[in-house]
Amino acid sequence: MRAKRSIGILAVSAGLGAFFAIERRVALARRATYPSTQLDSDLTLPAEASRRFIETSDGGRMHVVEAGEGDPIVLVHGVGLSSAVWAYQIRDLSQDHRVIAIDMRSHGESLAGRDSCSMSRMGLDLLEVLEHLDLTQTVLVGHSMGGMVVLQAMVDLGPRIAKRVSGIVLVGASARELIGVGARGRKLAAGFVTRALGLLDAAGRPLMATDDIAYWSTRLSFGVDPAPAHVQLTERLVNAMPPSTMAEMVRTILTYDVSESLFKVEVPTLVIVGTRDVLTPPWIARRLARGLADSDLLELEGVGHMVMLERRQYLDAALEQFSASCVGAVAES
């Protein structure tokens, strides 16, 4: 029996070893097809965009990129990303709008203050930027975690933010944490992630420590046949975040839930999701749209989680149309 068990263990180990060897070979072969040149010029922030830093009430610093004039559109990125992921929208929409992209605290060039990176604190950061810039009739666009931040701000801050916002767009977002394993499961998941990322931090390793992990982790965010430059940009942004910071952000996301408070969101809302989004699948977007009093749902065929990169023109057109409808509704009221 012992001999059979040992043979079985060896066979399983050999099978797993072969699987991971093939997986690594496939990942590296696909990465090798990516061009080593710089990103195309449209994926860099336009030269006319300005940058500034806005202090938060807890002593933090928010990095803000701005371009154009007109009705304001404020862009809020997802976890591990930065304002750089919105380069297409900053370039395109600034022809007719005042476009503002924010690095959330502990992301990009923004720094956290005395408070934690809780969802409520990030929602307050967002409001403080709107107030500092004295924005009104604003369309807030939140991607992934950025959508969670937008919802949290609308729920927490009531009339203080409502007077500045005419509508919100939620791209690949959710009203609650995504894994649905209960409080104990979330605690266990947070502990595991914290320990794993702590080991990377202690070793001075980046989040995605090997090329094959970087490829598969980033590729998971995209739908059918993504442009290599888009995958490269996403990988670069995420891998710039220290593992300890990502651990804090994961703990924040795992405790997030505004699903019972969506009735407080009284502005028009557009929910956008890709049909190939495996991180926040379409059923999550449909559930979110049903929970909001005044919402429309847009599903983009074949698109993954990174809508702003994968379907630049579709997203731009949707934001233009939605902003015009929100401004028109305000004018009629």
Secondary structure as GFF3:
##gff-version 3
##sequence-region A 1 333
A	DSSP	alpha_helix	2	32	.	.	.	ID=ss1
A	DSSP	three_ten_helix	41	43	.	.	.	ID=ss2
A	DSSP	beta_strand	50	55	.	.	.	ID=ss3
A	DSSP	beta_strand	61	67	.	.	.	ID=ss4
A	DSSP	beta_strand	71	76	.	.	.	ID=ss5
A	DSSP	three_ten_helix	83	86	.	.	.	ID=ss6
A	DSSP	alpha_helix	87	93	.	.	.	ID=ss7
A	DSSP	beta_strand	97	103	.	.	.	ID=ss8
A	DSSP	alpha_helix	119	132	.	.	.	ID=ss9
A	DSSP	beta_strand	138	143	.	.	.	ID=ss10
A	DSSP	alpha_helix	145	162	.	.	.	ID=ss11
A	DSSP	beta_strand	165	171	.	.	.	ID=ss12
A	DSSP	alpha_helix	182	202	.	.	.	ID=ss13
A	DSSP	alpha_helix	211	219	.	.	.	ID=ss14
A	DSSP	alpha_helix	228	239	.	.	.	ID=ss15
A	DSSP	alpha_helix	243	254	.	.	.	ID=ss16
A	DSSP	three_ten_helix	259	264	.	.	.	ID=ss17
A	DSSP	beta_strand	269	274	.	.	.	ID=ss18
A	DSSP	alpha_helix	282	291	.	.	.	ID=ss19
A	DSSP	beta_strand	295	300	.	.	.	ID=ss20
A	DSSP	alpha_helix	307	310	.	.	.	ID=ss21
A	DSSP	alpha_helix	312	332	.	.	.	ID=ss22
###
